[in-house]
Amino acid sequence: MFQRCQEAHISPRVKEHLSSNTWYAQNYGDYILHAAANASLDKTIDALGQTRVEENVEKFKRLKSLANEKCASRAFYPCSKEGEEQLEKAKESCYVYGKDFGCGYQCIDEMLNSKAESLA
């Protein structure tokens, strides 16, 4: 279900490749897509109004902060911060659905359900 814990590492050769013209050319379509998505987002913000969007972003940030405060201690990932496996705890705290993966969702669901009326 989960992969073994390992430290992230990018070799100098890979780092060089990721900043090369070859990489840019091979991924040019992704860069165009990213630019188009940003332009579309800007138009959506203009249509909704900057104030409305900023208010909702602030609401999201407050909820995210509350979720971190209430739920961080209840979310167990396959690897601890120290790089130690904690697979049994993770099986209780996480879901894997295809390529989707998340941990700590039960606590966030409970928090949002208890605040459902005030969130509307």
KAMODA-V591704 format. One record per helix or strand. SS is the DSSP state (2 for helix, 1 for strand). FROM is the first residue (numbers start at 1). TO is the last residue. If there is no record, write none. Layout:
[[SS | FROM | TO] [SS | FROM | TO]]
This chain:
[[2 | 12 | 18] [2 | 21 | 26] [2 | 28 | 48] [2 | 50 | 74] [1 | 79 | 79] [1 | 85 | 85] [2 | 87 | 93] [1 | 94 | 97] [1 | 100 | 103] [2 | 105 | 114] [2 | 116 | 119]]
